[in-house]
Structures are given as structure tokens and as C-alpha cells.
Amino acid sequence: MARQMDTESASVLRGFRPNLYKTTLCLAYQSLGIVYGDLSISPIYVYRSTFSGDLHLYEDDHEILGVLSIVFWTLTLIPLCKYIIFVLGADDNGEGGTFALYSSLCRHSRMGLLNTVHPGHERISSYCSEIPTKDTRMSLLIKEFFEKHKSSRIVLLLVVFLGTGMIIGDGILTPTMSVLSAVYGIRIKAPDLHENYTVFIACIILVGLFALQHYGTHKVGFLFAPIMLIWLLCISGVGMYNIFRWNPRVIGALSPYYIYNFFIKTGRIGWSSLGGVVLCLTGTEAMFADLGHFSKLSIRIAFTGLVYPCLVLAYMGEAAYLSKNKMDISSSFYKAIPEVMFWPVLIIATLASVVGSQAIISATFSIVSQCRALRCFPRVKIKHTSNQIHGQIYIPEVNWMLMMSCLAVVIGFRDTRMIGNAYGLAGVTVMFITTCLMFLIISTVWKKNVLLAVLFFVVFGSLELLYISACLGKVHHGGWLPLLFALVIVSLMSIWNYGTLKKDAFELENKVSLDRLLSLGPSLGIARVPGICLLYSNVAFGLPPMFAHFVTNFPAFHHTLIFVTLKSLMVPKVPVVERFHVNRIGPPELSIFRCIVRYGYKEVRDCYNFETQLIEKVAEFLKQESTIEDMTVRGQSPNHISAAVGNEVCHDIAEQRRKEISGGSGEQWSNTGFQSLGSCQEMKKLMEAREAGGVAYMMGNPYIVASGVSPFLKKFAINIVYGFLRRNCRHPAIALGVPHTSLLEVGMLYQV
């Protein structure tokens, strides 16, 4: 019998492994078009940008081969060693990116400022199953430092905002640099073509690219991977052709000696040229940021097996051509293409630039959605573009703002050299921020020896700082652009988050206890009307001030009242079975409930089925109460009861609920005609209320102003900037899919 079971298990494993290999290879193939589009098109502009400054005075083999050696070792150290080996291992349950690292730090320590959810509401079973490891002395010191000093947590959050701002800025610079560089190849065959025509063609392509975004990447996604595969094979084939035709000795430039020789001969000018070399890294961060759509193994296979060798061959081939054709330094990529292949490669280059642009645009949509979920970005419209892949979204407001910004950069700059200076600074800054966050991950989350974290930071951080210093040296030549983008985006995110926190703090300080509402019931003559009311509020305990404001002015509310609180947690996704937390407020005859709905920062809320799911969860809660009543009658212990219904409630939540219920008695409401009902009867009443009066919605529409004694900076941030953003962003009711005809808004003045 045992032998038969072993045979069956072996046959299952043999069938499983081929499927796993097939799936991994399929994902690796698909990642070519989504992850590696930006990185793969960098050979178009790296050498031209590097030799566009004073370095053209040193156009001999030492300088050209030195740049090749720098490019090779940069690609080897940053994408291959740092990202493929280390950073991909720091995923947040399969998700990657700046917010994934920050989320992981917040869950394992108290470094975060965005995790404002009550600890009991933040517990997710799938994220609490990790085997705890012992903290090192240094990890404890680092955690203690962040816990003691709030300013350090603020700085950490601003660093994350800066990385986000640079990525969004990358969403503007990538399409402009990629498309303009690809279209520039036309002037190789038509040198008399005026620059205005090149800019016009680039603008047409950009408008078409952004106009197609509302169809979603899944509509044209099947084209992405083949285009990039053909592109990579083309540039590697042309590279090998140029190596053997022009200068096979360029293979020796892989030695680090040429880097040393390069800086000895060029000095400060060589350092300044690193602002062009860094463009070979553009798109590297996408390997980690887009991890949620693929697997770590598939991304590693695609890069090490195809992307990395093809890029190395492309750069070596172009260097071989330049070593014998020094006068073509300004257009070496297209001049190095054999005559018979020029037009096909130009067409493929244009298509590849569109694919590379699409990848960063999709990533921008994703990161804006994450920021919005964590209340760090104004509310915007989010549309799902795929029924199968939940993460494929489209944000119209962001899309058109990106398009207008891209057109402004193309028309205003025209010069790919200046755009390249801006482009390089944006990309390498994000990489350095990832290195800083990885230092904290290695020391406090992985709990490795701090020397390993220091070694990681020194090796990769020093290289990235070298590139940043070179890019900052070109601030006056276009490098100011990403800094401006980042400043605007960080300011916007910070002010929105600050204003939202102040609004929540006001509601928390002015919340009303149930005891007070019950004591006012007889004097106000509160009446109950048929139906169900969903009252949206950020107050997780107690009653929101806007509800008390409403009741004191209009003493009536629905038969069944459900206070709904939407919370975004510092986790990528919340399992559906753990999304809703339902509790009762007050005695049963009041029929008042609270439902806390939890989402991850990678999730987009489904507003269409929300009402049905919410009422179903309340019905399930009443069924559980009915089960408890039945089991209590049979004399089972509370431990058995809680195990039977599978209801895990943290002690602090239960204590808070007791505080809410205490003091509330049905006697104070006896004149309303309500009597204590059994859970089964109450569940029946719930369904009858829905049929009789339908579902109404209530939410606050506060007017938020800074108090009179506030400093000028706070008044400017709250009254002007935050007020402007609130008036012009998407209305909460529209964002939640609340029907306008069933909505009741309660206005209040909040002085924060």
C-alpha cells in the first residue's frame, strides 16, 4: 500500500514539474514586454548622451573602451547583482516596489506613519504565519531609534514619497526620451529634415500612445513580448556583426583596468560623462516594481538568459564601430546598423520605444493607485481594463496629465541630451532610495548581521551616489526637471496626507459615545424609518461627529444602521474571507452595526458588489450570534462557542466593544416600539428592511480650515492647497460608487 502511494506521489510530481517549468518560461517570455522594455531600448541613446559633452575631445580608443567597460560593470553590479540577487528577495508577499519595502518595514517594526489602523484590525493571518526570528542587537537599536524619534519616521516617509515622485517623473521622461530618440533615426537618412518635423512626429506618436491607454494593456499585450524579443535579437545580432567587422579587441574592454585608465586620462570630464552612462540603467527599477505580475524566477531567467547578454553585445558592437568611425559619435547607434537592415531596425526601434514607454506608464498608474489607497494622493478615477488581471488599471486624470507633460517636455526641450540629463537623475535616485530601504530590510526584517547591510550599502550605494553626483552637476542642463517634478509630487502627497490625518484627528477627538446618543433619544424624540442606511466614516470606534450633528438637527434614522469604515493596510492584499469585520453597537433592539472593511495597498475596491457583500456579511454575523445563542442554551463553554463560529476577536477590540455597549439599555428606547429580538428574527427584519426602504447612504462633506491661531504655513497648506485638492479631486461618493439619488451628505465645519 505504501509503495503504491509513493508511486502515485512520484507520478504527480513528475506531472507538476513540467507545468511549473512551462509556466515559469511563459512568464519570463511575457516579462520581456512589460518589465524590460525601458532597459532594452537604452542602447539607442547611451553613447550619444555620454559623448555629447566635453568628452568628445577625447575620442580615441581609450575613452571609448573605457565607457564600454563602465557600462558593462554597471550593468553587472546594479541590475544583475543588486536587483536579481538581493532586491528581488525582499518582496512583500510577491509584491515589489518602493511601497512594498516600506510596507514590510512597517509590519516588522514601528517605522511607519501610514499604518494608522487599530492593531486589532491590522492583523491578517496570512501575514502573521512567518516564523519569528531573534532580533540582533543592531536591529533592536535601529527599531528603538525610529520608535523614539518621530522625526526619523517622517524623514523615512518623505524618502518613500521622493522615490514615488521620481517614478512618476520617470513616467513623463521615459516616453519623451524613448520616442524622440527613436524618431531621431529618420534624420540619419534625411539630414535635411527640419527638427520641427522630428518633434511633430514624436508628438503624434505620444498622443497616439496615451490615447490608446483606455483600452488597457491586455488588448495589445500580446504584441509587447514579440516586439522586444525581435528587438533584443536585432541589437545583439548587429552587435556581433560590428564586433567581428570593426574591432574584435573590444572584448578586452571588459577588464576593469579600462575604467581606471579612463578616469586617469579624462579626470573631471570623465566624471561628468557618467551622467550619460547612467542611462544604461534606465528601467532597472521595473524589475522589482513589476514583480507582482510575474515571479522572481521568471524575471531572473529573462534577464540572465536573454536581456543581459543581448545588451552587453549591443554595447560592445557599438563601441567596436565607434573605435573605427569616430566622426559618427553623435549618431553611432543608427550609423552602426548595416545599410540593408536600417529601415527594419528603425521601425522596430520605434515600436520598442512605445513598448518601453507603456511599461512605465502602467507602473505609474499602479503606484498612483497604491498612494491613493494609503491616502497619500487625491482621489482619482480608477478603471479596470481587464476582467482576468485585477492589477491592470487605467486612470484617466493621470493619463492626460502625463500626456500634456510629455508634450511640453518634447516641445520645450527638443534636445535629447538635456532630456537625458533629467532622465538619468530620476532613475538613479530611485535606485539609491531602494538601496537605503534595503539597508533597513537586511538589518531589521531579515535580521542579518549589520556588517552585511553596511557592505550592501557601501558597494551599491557608493556607485549610485557617484552617478547622482554626476547628474547633479548637470542640473542647469536639464537635470532640474526631475527635481521639479519630484518637488511638486512630494509636496502634493505630503499636504494631502497631512490634511487627511488632521481631518481624521478632528473626527476622533469629537466622536460621540453611544451613551450620550441614548441619553438624548427621549428628549429629541428620535424616530426610526424603514430601510438600511450605510454611514461611511473613518471613525473605527464610537460614533462620528457628523452623525450626532445630523441626529440633533433631524431626529430620525433608518431601522438598520451600519457604520462603514474603509481601511487600507500596509499589506499588498487582504484575503476575501478576512476583509469584513462586523460588530454590533449597543443593544440588539437598536439594530446598529459597525463594519470595518480592509483592503491592501495593491487592491482596487469593487464598488459594484460592495453593498450586497456588506449586507451578506451582516447577515452572516447575525447567523453567528444565533449559533452562539443556541450553543449557550445547550450549555457549551465560551471557548467552544468561539471555536465553533470561527470568530477571532482580539482582546482590545472586544474591550472597546464592551465600552461602546456599556451603559446602553433598551429601556431608554422603549417608547419607540422596538423590543429585543432574537438573531434569527433580526436577520429576517434586516432583509425586510432592505426590501421595504431600500439602502440609503450617508457621508460627511466637511469644510476643513486651519484654526485661527495656526501658523501661516499650516493655513496655506490646509486652507489653500488641501482645500483646492479636495474641491477638484474625485468626490468620495463617486469614488465609492454610491448612487446620487440615495445619498445624504452632512456638512460640518472642521477647524483643525
Phi, psi and omega in degrees: 000314180296321180295323179295319179294320178297320180296319179294319179297318180296321180292324177295317179296321179295326178283332183284320185298314177300323178294321178296315178299318181296316180296317181296316179294324178295317177295321178298320178295316180294329182294340180300322183273338184259313187272318193256012180298311183293315181295325187284337182265003181297331178301342180298324190235359185294305183294321180296319179290324181294319183261018181274347180263220181287349183293344180294347176287346185242047185276063170241178187298329182297316181288316181296314180290330176295318177297319177300316180296320178296316179299315182299311183287332174293315176297326181286318184282312188279293182293315187285305184281308186292305187280309184295320185272314189259301192296321179299336178282354181260028182293155178257085184052048177092353180256148180233176179112174183300315181292332177294318177295317180295319178299317180297320178295320181294324182285330183264357179201185179253047180273346189270155173247350183268343181276075183269007182282149176301137183308324180292328180280343185271350184286123176236126188300320183292342179257000180250007183269000181291140179287119182292141176244157184287134177290142173278167180298320181289322179296321177295320179295319180294315178298318180296322179298313181292326179291323182284323188250106179295329180299326178292325178290325176295317179298317179299317179295320178295325176296318177296318176299320179297316177299319177296317179297321178293323178294317177295321174298325175298327178294342175269318187281327182299308179299321182294313181293316185292310183292316181295322178293322179292316181292333180302334180298337179298326183289348175293319180269342179231073185296339180276356180294126183293149181300330181298325179291322177297315179296320180297316179297318178298320179294320178298316180296318180295316178299317178297320180299312182285332178291335180275354186297328185290346175285338180089150182293338182291338180289324182243008184299328182293344178274338190295305184299315178300321180297313181290327176297313178297319180298312180297319178294323179296308185291329177288322177294315177297323178298313178297321178300314181291326178299310184285333181278317190260313187197087179297344182289351180294343178300327179293343181290353176290348177288136178297347179302325182293333175293314178300314181295324180298312183286331176296319184278327187259332178062231184296326179295322177296319177298317180297327181290347178297339175296337174269323180298325185297343179294344177291348180262355184301131181093357181297320182298337180296334178300327179266321184295325182264019183298328183298338180271349184224198175238159180299319182295319181294320179293321179293319180296315183298319183287308184289329184273335185225303189297310183299308180296325180293319179294318179299316179296321180296314180293322178294319180296318179293323177295321178298318178295316182295329181296338180246353182224067188293336182286346181266022187298330184280345180216043189293327184297310183284328178292334181281350181281131176303146186306318185292340183254002189299303185295318175300318180293323178297317179295316179295323179297319178296316178296319180295324178294325176293318179297315179298323178292321181300322182298314183286330176294315178297320178295325178295316175303316183296315184287328175295321177298319178296315180297321178296319180297325180270012176061039175248007182212142179303155181294131178228162180282129179239121180247136174279131180254001180215136176279341183265317184254110186293333185281351180275110185229167178221130181241103186303314183300315180293321182299312183287329175293321175297317181298313180297321179294318178298315179297321179296320180292316181297312183289323183284320184268311181064329187265120179293338179294314180290321177296323179297323177299319178290319183299315182295319181296320180297314183293314185287334176294318177298320180295320179293322176297320176298320178298317179297316179293326178294327175302316179290323180296312183297320186275326186251332180264308176285337178058043176273171177301135184298335178297325177294319178295319178295318179298318177301314182293319182293314184293308185272322181295321180295320178295316180292324176295325176298316178293319180298318180298322178292321179291322179294333176293347180248024180302320182284353178248042177106343181293345179288341187297308178295330177294321177294314177302312183297319180298316180295314184290318178296318179297316180298313181295318182294315181293320179296316179294320180296313179297320179294319178295322178294321177296316178296320180295322178297316180295323180291320180289333184250018177294157184248136178281157179294326179302317182293320179295320180293324180291332179275347186305305183297321183290327180276339183068049184294131179251155178247135180248155182296151175115180180241137177239126174262115183253113183273131181203156176267000180276117183272340178226142184081186181252136183294150182298329182291332177289317176297321178298320180292314185294322180291336179264327178228088188287071176198145170206173192288164181301317178242124183241126180237113175278120185251126177237120179265127182234135173256125183263163178275050174225153182296313184218148176250127177304144184301322183291343181248011185286319186257132171241113183250133174225161177261142175250121177078185181292158184301328185294344178282335183054048177246130184231160171235133178234118176261119184253122188249136178231156171272164184288347178265357186263145174251129187290138176269101185277349186280319181260008187296313182301313180297315180297321182295313180294324177297322179292324175295319177297320177296322177298318178294325176296319178296319176298320178297320178296319179297317179300315181297318182288329176294321178299324180283351176088019178284153182286157178302326179297318178294324181296311182295325178291325183291321182270352178065034184256103179264111180241125180296153184299322182290327177292316179298320179296318180294323180295321178297323178295323179292320185282328184300138179089343180270122180233149180292343182295327181291344182246015184297332182284353179275351178090004179269140176234160180296129182246151171289161183297323179295316178295322180293323177295322177295318178297326179298313180292323178294321178297322179294320181287323186285307185250357182072198182242125175251160182232140178228134175209156181280149174230070188285152171256114190256124178224154175284147180295160185297333182271003182291150176293164184300319183298320179293319178298319179296317182293315185279308187288322186261298187289306181296321177298318178296317180295320179295321181289332188252353178276178182292136181294141182304321181296320179291319179297327180270358179073028181279128179295134186297325183290341182252011187261137173237117180257139181245117181271141177211156175261122177253118173257107187258000000 
